Amino acid sequence: MATNAGLDASPAASEGAQPGPAPLDGVPETLLIPLAARANATRLHPDLGFDDPQAAELFARVPQDAGRFLDDRSSMRGAVLRAQWFDQVARDFLTRHPDGLCVSMGSGLDTRPARLPLADYPNATWVDVDLPEVAAWRAALIAPTDRVYTVAADLTAPGWLDRVDWPAGQPALFLAEGVLMYLNADDAEGLIAALSQAANRCAAEMELAFDYASPLMVRFSRRHPSLAKTDASFHWGLKRPSDLARVDPDLRVVGVGDVMRRSGFGPAAFMAVYRALTFGRRFYACLHLARRP
């Protein structure tokens, strides 16, 4: 695997590194893209004020070359902006519900509990859910902490929610950062419907935050500079948030994050043109939804 000096590549990928978990491919491999962005944010984008020392440590230890994505500076900046948006959604939720449940679906090697930090909310619980091969990476690379546990599961398989301890009446926040666009339409919308049904069973307030791609972005996902370095591609696109009414009419939009607007002149200009041509639709955005019991 190619490496570069300093933080431009993962030193663990160099000759003589200790063996680690099995290499990832396909969609799981894409976790390296946001990891590279978070680990190098202070150097590449100091104006964003984002610092994730734990990501830098993981970047230096992962057994695959995450540094090969760093030349896609626009995506690196966008991934940091996206992380900041999701951090703020989680922080706001825990401020309102300090005893709440947070479930990070497809969390990869994200270390959001440390960034919040979760220690400020001693009665909250955090659950990271990801595929077994990714959960193995988390177990090997991230030390366990109190009130944070991992569920190894396929989000598209029935029954994974039964493994999450969600007491009746407990407010819950579900996060899906860089996840749903990799699922097909039936699986993505089925997952959202399953969360709503579980919230009904628990008679609990539920919030959901995820980023989504437009159908056009899905169509051209293999041309994405970073994604093209993996075998993954997008499958689910959302034209507008109101389309989710067919999945659950009780979900209401409480926030939208426009990451592209701050990702550089090119992405911002493209977004502006796309919105003008599609009567206000977004090429890509982050969405925060909520429903009451």
C-alpha positions in Angstrom: 0.0 0.0 0.0 1.3 3.4 -0.9 2.2 5.8 2.0 3.4 9.4 2.3 5.2 11.2 5.0 3.6 12.5 8.2 -0.1 12.4 8.4 -0.6 12.1 4.6 -1.0 8.4 5.0 -1.6 5.8 7.7 1.8 4.8 9.2 0.3 1.4 10.1 0.1 0.6 6.5 3.9 0.8 6.1 6.3 -2.1 6.3 6.8 -3.6 9.7 3.4 -2.6 11.1 1.8 -5.1 13.4 -1.1 -7.2 12.0 -4.5 -5.8 12.6 -8.1 -6.7 11.7 -8.8 -8.0 8.2 -8.8 -5.4 5.4 -12.2 -3.9 4.4 -13.6 -3.6 1.0 -16.8 -2.3 -0.6 -19.0 -0.1 1.5 -17.2 -0.8 4.8 -13.9 0.5 3.3 -15.5 3.9 2.9 -15.2 4.5 6.6 -11.6 5.4 5.8 -12.7 8.6 3.9 -14.3 10.4 6.9 -11.6 9.1 9.2 -8.9 10.7 7.0 -10.9 13.9 7.0 -11.3 14.1 10.8 -7.7 13.1 11.5 -6.3 15.8 9.3 -8.8 18.5 9.8 -6.6 20.8 12.0 -4.0 20.8 9.3 -6.1 20.9 6.1 -9.0 23.1 7.4 -7.9 25.1 10.5 -10.7 27.6 9.8 -13.3 25.1 10.8 -12.0 24.8 14.4 -12.4 21.0 14.4 -10.1 18.8 16.4 -10.3 15.1 16.8 -7.2 13.7 18.5 -8.7 10.2 18.7 -9.3 10.2 14.9 -5.6 11.1 14.4 -4.5 8.2 16.6 -6.8 5.8 14.7 -5.6 7.1 11.4 -2.0 6.2 12.4 -3.1 2.7 13.4 -5.5 1.4 10.8 -4.2 -1.5 8.7 -5.2 0.1 5.4 -4.0 3.2 3.7 -6.5 6.0 4.5 -4.1 8.7 3.3 -4.9 8.0 -0.4 -8.1 10.0 0.0 -6.5 13.2 1.3 -6.0 14.7 -2.2 -9.8 15.1 -2.5 -9.7 18.3 -0.5 -13.3 19.2 -1.2 -14.6 15.9 0.2 -12.3 16.1 3.2 -13.7 19.5 4.0 -17.2 18.3 3.5 -16.7 15.3 5.7 -15.5 17.6 8.6 -18.5 19.9 8.1 -20.8 17.0 8.1 -19.2 15.6 11.3 -19.7 19.0 13.0 -23.3 19.1 12.0 -24.0 15.6 13.4 -22.0 16.5 16.5 -24.3 19.5 17.1 -27.4 17.5 16.5 -26.3 14.9 19.1 -25.2 17.7 21.5 -28.5 19.5 21.2 -30.4 16.2 21.7 -28.5 15.3 24.9 -28.9 18.8 26.3 -32.7 18.4 25.9 -32.6 14.7 27.0 -29.5 14.1 29.2 -30.8 10.6 30.0 -31.4 9.8 26.3 -30.3 7.0 24.0 -28.1 7.7 21.0 -27.7 5.1 18.4 -25.0 5.7 15.7 -26.0 3.4 12.7 -23.1 2.5 10.5 -20.7 4.3 12.8 -17.5 3.1 11.2 -14.6 4.3 13.3 -16.3 7.5 14.4 -15.6 8.6 18.0 -18.4 11.1 18.5 -18.9 10.2 22.2 -15.3 11.6 22.9 -16.0 14.7 20.9 -19.3 15.6 22.6 -18.0 14.6 25.2 -20.5 12.0 26.5 -19.0 12.4 30.0 -21.0 15.6 30.2 -24.2 13.5 30.1 -23.7 10.8 32.8 -27.1 9.3 32.4 -27.1 8.9 28.6 -26.3 5.7 26.7 -24.5 5.5 23.3 -24.7 2.5 20.9 -22.5 2.1 17.8 -24.0 -0.3 15.2 -22.1 -1.6 12.2 -21.4 -4.7 10.2 -19.4 -7.5 12.0 -16.2 -6.8 10.1 -16.4 -3.1 11.1 -17.3 -4.0 14.7 -14.1 -6.1 14.7 -12.1 -3.0 13.7 -13.7 -1.0 16.5 -12.9 -3.8 19.0 -9.3 -3.9 17.9 -8.7 -0.1 17.7 -11.0 1.7 20.1 -10.8 1.1 23.8 -14.2 0.4 25.5 -15.7 3.1 27.7 -18.6 3.2 30.1 -22.1 3.7 28.6 -20.8 3.1 25.1 -21.2 -0.3 23.5 -21.2 -1.8 20.0 -23.7 -4.0 18.3 -22.4 -6.0 15.3 -25.3 -6.2 12.9 -26.5 -5.5 9.4 -28.9 -2.6 9.4 -30.9 -4.2 6.7 -31.4 -7.5 8.6 -34.5 -7.8 10.8 -34.1 -7.9 14.5 -31.0 -5.8 15.1 -33.0 -3.2 17.0 -34.0 -5.9 19.5 -30.3 -5.9 20.5 -30.4 -2.2 21.5 -31.6 -1.6 25.0 -34.3 1.0 24.5 -36.5 1.2 27.6 -40.1 2.4 27.2 -40.5 6.1 27.2 -36.8 6.9 26.7 -36.1 9.6 24.1 -33.8 8.2 21.4 -31.7 9.8 18.6 -30.7 7.7 15.6 -27.8 8.9 13.5 -26.8 7.6 10.1 -23.8 9.6 8.8 -22.7 8.6 5.3 -24.9 5.4 5.4 -28.3 5.5 3.8 -27.2 6.4 0.3 -25.4 3.0 0.1 -28.6 1.1 0.7 -31.2 0.3 -1.9 -34.5 2.2 -1.7 -36.4 -0.6 -0.1 -33.8 -1.1 2.6 -33.3 2.6 3.3 -36.9 3.4 3.6 -37.6 0.1 5.4 -35.0 1.1 8.0 -36.7 4.4 8.6 -40.0 2.7 8.9 -38.6 0.2 11.4 -37.3 3.0 13.6 -40.7 4.6 13.6 -42.4 1.3 14.5 -39.9 0.7 17.3 -40.6 4.2 18.6 -44.3 3.4 18.7 -43.7 0.2 20.6 -41.5 2.1 23.1 -44.0 5.0 23.3 -41.0 7.3 23.0 -39.9 10.4 21.3 -37.6 9.6 18.4 -35.3 11.8 16.3 -33.4 10.7 13.2 -30.5 12.5 11.5 -29.0 11.4 8.2 -27.4 12.7 5.1 -28.9 12.1 1.7 -27.9 12.2 -1.9 -30.2 13.4 -4.7 -31.0 10.9 -7.5 -28.5 12.7 -9.8 -25.8 12.3 -7.2 -26.6 8.6 -7.0 -26.4 8.3 -10.7 -22.9 9.7 -10.9 -21.5 8.4 -7.6 -18.8 6.4 -9.2 -17.3 9.7 -10.5 -16.9 10.9 -6.9 -13.1 11.3 -6.5 -12.9 9.4 -3.2 -15.6 6.9 -3.8 -14.0 5.9 -7.1 -11.0 4.6 -5.1 -13.3 2.0 -3.5 -15.7 -0.6 -4.9 -18.7 1.2 -3.3 -21.4 3.2 -5.0 -24.6 5.0 -4.0 -28.0 3.4 -4.5 -30.7 5.4 -2.7 -31.5 9.0 -3.6 -34.1 11.3 -2.1 -35.6 14.1 -4.2 -37.0 16.1 -1.3 -37.6 15.5 2.4 -41.3 15.7 2.0 -41.1 12.4 0.1 -40.5 10.6 3.4 -44.2 11.2 4.2 -44.9 7.9 2.4 -42.7 6.1 4.9 -44.0 7.8 8.0 -46.3 10.8 7.9 -45.5 11.6 11.5 -41.9 12.5 10.8 -41.3 16.2 10.6 -38.2 18.1 9.5 -36.6 20.1 12.4 -33.3 20.9 10.7 -31.3 20.8 7.4 -27.5 21.0 7.0 -26.2 22.5 3.8 -22.6 21.0 3.8 -21.9 21.8 0.2 -22.3 25.6 0.7 -19.2 25.6 2.8 -17.2 22.9 1.0 -15.5 25.3 -1.4 -16.4 27.6 -4.3 -17.0 24.7 -6.8 -19.5 22.7 -4.6 -21.2 25.8 -3.4 -21.7 27.1 -7.0 -22.9 23.8 -8.2 -25.4 23.5 -5.4 -26.8 27.0 -6.2 -27.2 26.1 -9.8 -28.8 22.8 -9.0 -31.3 24.3 -6.6 -32.2 27.0 -9.2 -32.8 24.3 -11.9 -34.8 22.0 -9.6 -37.0 24.6 -7.9 -35.2 24.3 -4.5 -34.1 20.7 -4.3 -30.7 19.9 -2.9 -28.0 17.9 -4.6 -26.8 16.7 -1.2 -27.8 17.7 2.4 -28.1 16.5 6.0 -31.6 16.1 7.5 -32.8 16.1 11.0 -36.3 14.6 11.6 -38.4 14.1 14.8 -41.6 12.3 15.7 -43.6 12.3 18.9 -45.1 9.2 20.5 
